[in-house]
Amino acid sequence: MSYPRNYYIESNPNILSSVITKHPLATLTVIQEGKIKTVFVPLTLSDDHAYLLGHATKDNPIFHTGGVIQAVFHCEDHYLSPTVIPAIKLPTWLYANVIVEGELALIATDDEKYASIQAQITHFEQFSNSDWQLDSVPANQRQSLFNAINFFKIKINTMHGAFKLSQNQSSDIREKIRTHLTSSKTMLASYVC
């Protein structure tokens, strides 16, 4: 038996990209000196969706390991009780997460660093309904910033979703679940099919 079950696997790149775009704080897992290290870094997709872009302090464990990095993006989750949907018989937990595996590479030139951080700022500023610009920081301070942190990209080797949204239930039950999630104002409702 495979896990997660095939009906919980989401492979539509538009849906996966949507989760990453709306929930950019990734949980990164690496193995360093035989130990699992977990860190949290906001990441954005490159324009061509081939890379994840980010930056972090130079002592971050992601820079002191070789091999593959795993990034997990967490959408909202929701507990579902049979009290709300009696037909499900047992309580369940609904969630939608995206798992990306890839190779990390440092971004070397100042022009590439500027473009990378500017793309991230433009994306993240929409969440605060503002339009702060990197150019508001004096050039010498920007250069100090560029020297103090590592800018990186992760080449996306594989990407899939683990979407547990009662896909094993009938279409009538899934519609009731979608209606409940919509009334709960959770984004998960848009992923229930």
C-alpha positions in Angstrom: 0.0 0.0 0.0 1.3 3.4 -0.9 1.1 6.4 1.5 -0.4 8.8 1.2 -3.2 7.0 -0.7 -3.3 8.0 -4.4 -6.6 9.8 -4.0 -4.9 12.2 -1.5 -2.1 13.1 -4.0 -2.6 16.4 -5.8 -0.4 16.9 -8.9 -2.1 19.9 -10.7 0.7 22.5 -10.9 -1.7 25.4 -10.8 -3.3 24.2 -7.6 0.2 23.5 -6.0 1.5 26.9 -7.1 -1.6 28.5 -5.6 -0.9 27.0 -2.1 2.8 28.1 -2.3 1.8 31.6 -3.4 -0.8 32.0 -0.6 1.1 30.2 2.1 4.8 31.1 1.5 6.3 30.2 4.9 7.9 26.8 4.2 9.1 24.2 6.7 12.6 23.1 5.3 14.0 19.8 6.4 17.7 18.9 5.9 20.1 16.3 7.3 23.2 17.9 8.8 25.9 15.7 10.4 23.4 12.8 10.6 20.7 14.9 12.4 17.5 16.2 11.0 17.3 20.0 11.1 14.0 21.9 10.6 13.9 25.6 9.8 11.2 28.0 8.6 11.8 30.3 5.7 9.4 32.3 3.5 9.9 31.3 -0.2 8.4 32.5 -3.5 8.2 30.8 -6.8 10.4 32.1 -9.7 8.5 33.5 -12.6 9.0 30.3 -14.6 8.0 28.2 -11.5 11.2 26.2 -11.8 12.7 27.5 -8.6 11.9 28.6 -5.1 13.6 31.8 -4.1 14.7 32.7 -0.6 17.2 34.3 1.7 18.4 33.5 5.2 21.3 34.2 7.6 24.5 32.5 6.7 24.4 30.2 9.8 21.1 28.6 8.7 21.5 24.8 8.6 20.3 24.7 5.0 23.6 26.1 3.9 25.7 23.5 5.7 24.4 20.4 4.2 24.6 18.7 0.8 22.0 17.0 -1.2 18.3 17.4 -1.4 16.2 19.9 0.6 12.5 19.3 1.3 10.2 22.2 1.6 6.6 21.8 2.9 4.0 24.5 2.5 1.1 24.3 4.8 -2.4 25.5 3.8 -5.1 25.8 6.4 -6.3 22.6 8.1 -9.7 21.8 9.7 -11.1 19.3 12.2 -14.3 17.8 10.9 -16.8 16.2 13.4 -19.6 13.8 12.6 -21.7 16.2 14.6 -21.4 18.6 11.6 -21.4 16.0 8.8 -23.2 12.9 10.3 -22.5 10.8 7.2 -18.7 10.7 7.8 -19.2 8.4 10.9 -15.8 9.2 12.4 -14.0 12.5 13.0 -11.3 13.4 10.5 -8.7 16.1 9.9 -8.7 17.9 6.6 -5.6 19.5 5.2 -3.8 20.6 2.1 0.0 20.7 2.0 2.6 21.0 -0.8 5.9 19.1 -0.7 8.8 20.2 -2.8 12.1 18.5 -3.1 15.0 20.1 -4.8 18.7 21.2 -4.9 19.8 24.4 -3.2 22.1 26.8 -5.0 23.4 30.2 -3.8 22.7 33.3 -5.8 26.0 34.9 -6.4 25.8 38.3 -8.1 24.4 41.5 -6.5 22.1 42.0 -9.5 20.6 38.5 -9.0 20.3 39.1 -5.3 18.5 42.4 -5.9 16.1 40.8 -8.4 15.4 37.9 -6.0 14.7 40.0 -2.9 12.7 42.5 -5.0 10.5 39.7 -6.3 10.0 38.4 -2.7 9.2 41.9 -1.4 6.7 42.6 -4.1 5.0 39.3 -3.4 5.0 39.6 0.4 3.9 43.3 0.5 0.6 42.3 -1.0 -0.2 40.5 2.3 0.2 43.8 4.3 -1.6 45.9 1.7 1.5 48.2 1.3 4.0 48.9 -1.3 7.3 49.2 0.6 10.3 49.3 -1.8 13.8 48.0 -1.4 15.1 51.1 -3.1 14.0 53.1 0.1 17.0 51.5 1.8 20.3 53.5 1.0 22.6 51.6 -1.3 25.4 51.1 1.3 22.9 49.5 3.7 21.5 47.3 1.0 25.1 46.2 0.3 25.6 45.4 4.0 22.4 43.3 3.9 23.6 41.5 0.8 26.9 40.7 2.5 25.2 39.5 5.8 22.8 36.9 4.4 22.8 34.2 1.7 20.4 34.5 -1.2 19.4 31.1 -2.7 17.2 29.3 -5.1 16.0 25.7 -4.9 15.7 23.9 -8.2 12.3 22.1 -8.0 13.0 18.4 -8.8 9.6 17.1 -7.6 6.4 18.7 -6.3 3.2 17.2 -5.1 0.3 17.9 -2.8 -0.9 15.9 0.1 -4.5 17.0 0.2 -6.7 15.0 2.6 -10.1 16.4 1.9 -12.4 13.4 2.1 -11.8 12.4 -1.5 -12.8 8.9 -0.5 -16.3 10.0 0.3 -19.3 10.3 -2.1 -19.9 13.5 -4.1 -22.9 14.3 -1.9 -20.8 14.1 1.3 -18.0 16.1 -0.3 -20.5 18.8 -1.3 -21.7 19.0 2.4 -18.1 19.3 3.5 -17.4 22.1 0.9 -20.5 24.0 2.2 -19.4 23.6 5.8 -15.9 24.8 4.9 -17.2 27.7 3.0 -19.3 28.8 5.9 -16.3 28.4 8.1 -14.4 30.8 5.8 -11.6 28.4 5.3 -9.6 28.3 2.0 -9.8 24.5 2.0 -13.3 24.7 0.6 -11.8 25.7 -2.8 -9.8 22.5 -2.9 -12.6 20.1 -2.2 -13.7 18.4 -5.4 
